[in-house]
């Protein structure tokens, strides 16, 4: 039996993902380094220690902000 899928909205775009990934797993799917982004799930900032423990659910809204260096 295949893994169930959920739909989450990431920066305004709907994405279908397998299972209930953690925020860190989602960042991996998006090829993003957790050290270089700030993540908000359903308008709540996710602190780094919670990246592994917070699992996403169907309908969650995720915003990812990248740090940009330069001067």
Backbone bond lengths (Angstrom), bond angles and torsions (degrees), N, CA, C in turn:
res aa  C-N    CA-C-N  psi(-1)  N-CA   C-N-CA  omega(-1)  CA-C   N-CA-C  phi
1 X - - - 1.443 - - 1.525 109.16 -
2 X 1.326 118.05 127.26 1.461 119.92 -178.31 1.520 112.05 -68.47
3 X 1.343 114.57 157.56 1.467 119.83 176.51 1.517 109.60 -63.39
4 X 1.317 117.42 140.27 1.465 119.09 174.41 1.525 109.43 -66.96
5 X 1.302 115.91 155.83 1.458 119.74 178.69 1.524 109.70 -115.80
6 X 1.319 114.00 156.20 1.463 120.56 174.32 1.522 107.45 -128.05
7 X 1.308 115.94 160.64 1.458 121.33 175.94 1.522 108.18 -114.30
8 X 1.327 115.07 125.13 1.457 121.32 175.87 1.523 107.89 -122.54
9 X 1.307 116.82 154.97 1.461 121.48 176.87 1.518 107.85 -104.19
10 X 1.332 115.92 120.95 1.461 121.61 -178.58 1.526 107.74 -115.58
11 X 1.318 115.82 114.80 1.469 122.11 -178.98 1.529 110.85 50.00
12 X 1.322 115.72 42.68 1.456 121.17 174.82 1.513 115.81 88.05
13 X 1.330 118.66 -6.12 1.465 122.15 -179.09 1.528 109.89 -112.36
14 X 1.330 116.18 130.82 1.461 119.58 178.43 1.517 110.22 -73.26
15 X 1.348 114.74 139.23 1.469 121.87 177.03 1.519 107.90 -134.76
16 X 1.305 115.59 140.45 1.456 121.14 174.65 1.518 107.66 -101.46
17 X 1.329 116.49 129.59 1.463 121.89 -179.82 1.516 109.34 -130.52
18 X 1.330 116.06 153.91 1.453 120.79 179.20 1.513 111.07 -80.06
19 X 1.329 114.92 144.02 1.454 121.39 175.07 1.509 112.44 64.86
20 X 1.336 114.64 -149.97 1.467 121.94 176.58 1.521 107.12 -125.02
21 X 1.334 116.92 79.74 1.466 119.16 -175.16 1.522 112.10 -66.80
22 X 1.327 114.49 152.95 1.460 119.33 171.02 1.525 107.62 -72.87
23 X 1.305 115.78 166.91 1.463 119.95 177.47 1.522 109.50 -60.61
24 X 1.332 117.84 -41.08 1.471 120.83 178.84 1.530 110.64 -61.99
25 X 1.333 117.52 -40.77 1.465 120.44 178.38 1.532 110.82 -63.58
26 X 1.332 116.83 -40.27 1.461 119.87 176.97 1.520 110.24 -61.81
27 X 1.317 117.46 -43.61 1.461 120.33 178.10 1.521 110.45 -59.30
28 X 1.332 117.24 -38.69 1.461 120.89 176.60 1.519 111.76 -63.22
29 X 1.337 116.40 -42.21 1.466 120.47 177.56 1.531 111.14 -61.89
30 X 1.322 115.94 -31.96 1.458 121.52 179.89 1.530 112.35 -87.88
31 X 1.344 116.34 0.88 1.467 123.02 -179.08 1.529 111.33 58.54
32 X 1.344 115.29 44.24 1.458 121.48 179.12 1.519 110.64 -114.88
33 X 1.310 116.34 141.18 1.459 122.85 177.83 1.528 108.27 -84.71
34 X 1.335 118.20 119.26 1.468 120.62 -178.88 1.523 113.93 -58.36
35 X 1.328 117.55 -21.38 1.466 120.76 -179.85 1.521 111.94 -77.75
36 X 1.336 116.95 -11.90 1.458 120.12 -174.76 1.532 113.41 -114.92
37 X 1.335 115.80 12.81 1.463 118.85 -178.94 1.528 110.61 -137.27
38 X 1.311 114.74 160.55 1.461 122.37 168.43 1.518 105.14 -116.25
39 X 1.349 115.90 135.49 1.460 120.52 -176.59 1.524 109.83 -118.73
40 X 1.311 114.33 137.82 1.456 122.02 176.23 1.533 106.96 -124.16
41 X 1.323 116.84 129.94 1.463 121.65 176.35 1.520 107.73 -118.93
42 X 1.312 115.40 121.19 1.466 121.38 -178.86 1.535 111.84 51.28
43 X 1.335 114.06 45.70 1.475 123.21 176.12 1.526 114.73 69.86
44 X 1.319 117.51 15.53 1.472 122.06 176.58 1.525 108.41 -118.87
45 X 1.332 116.97 126.74 1.464 120.48 177.70 1.519 109.08 -66.56
46 X 1.321 115.48 135.10 1.466 121.58 178.48 1.519 107.79 -97.31
47 X 1.319 116.59 117.81 1.469 121.69 178.23 1.524 109.50 -73.79
48 X 1.304 116.77 151.55 1.474 121.30 -176.18 1.531 114.15 -51.35
49 X 1.338 119.74 -43.31 1.475 118.37 -179.60 1.534 113.19 -60.73
50 X 1.325 117.81 -23.30 1.467 121.05 -177.42 1.525 112.98 -90.55
51 X 1.332 118.44 -4.84 1.460 120.00 -178.16 1.528 112.21 -57.90
52 X 1.333 116.77 -36.13 1.470 120.73 -179.15 1.519 112.84 -82.82
53 X 1.303 117.63 -26.23 1.466 119.80 -171.62 1.521 114.50 -99.65
54 X 1.328 117.62 -18.53 1.463 120.16 179.91 1.518 109.35 -86.71
55 X 1.324 116.89 111.66 1.460 121.94 177.32 1.516 109.69 -91.83
56 X 1.306 115.14 141.29 1.458 120.67 179.52 1.522 110.34 -81.67
57 X 1.315 116.00 152.41 1.462 122.75 179.21 1.520 109.00 -124.66
58 X 1.316 115.66 160.47 1.452 121.55 178.60 1.533 110.01 -54.23
59 X 1.321 116.11 129.86 1.459 120.83 177.81 1.520 115.22 91.60
60 X 1.338 117.91 -5.79 1.467 119.52 179.25 1.523 110.48 -61.85
61 X 1.328 115.06 148.67 1.463 122.75 177.02 1.526 107.71 -112.45
62 X 1.320 115.66 120.37 1.458 122.20 -175.90 1.524 108.54 -116.47
63 X 1.321 116.13 131.38 1.455 122.14 173.15 1.521 107.50 -117.32
64 X 1.327 116.09 131.15 1.465 121.63 179.47 1.521 107.76 -121.09
65 X 1.329 115.44 124.93 1.466 121.44 178.80 1.510 107.85 -113.49
66 X 1.341 116.13 127.24 1.467 122.35 -179.20 1.516 109.79 -90.41
67 X 1.330 115.67 142.26 1.455 119.99 170.42 1.522 107.60 -81.18
68 X 1.307 116.32 134.85 1.465 120.81 179.10 1.524 107.45 -121.02
69 X 1.327 114.88 126.18 1.455 119.70 178.99 1.520 110.88 -93.44
70 X 1.269 114.91 172.07 1.471 118.82 177.59 1.516 110.49 132.18
71 X 1.271 113.89 -178.69 1.444 116.06 -178.61 1.482 113.97 -158.62
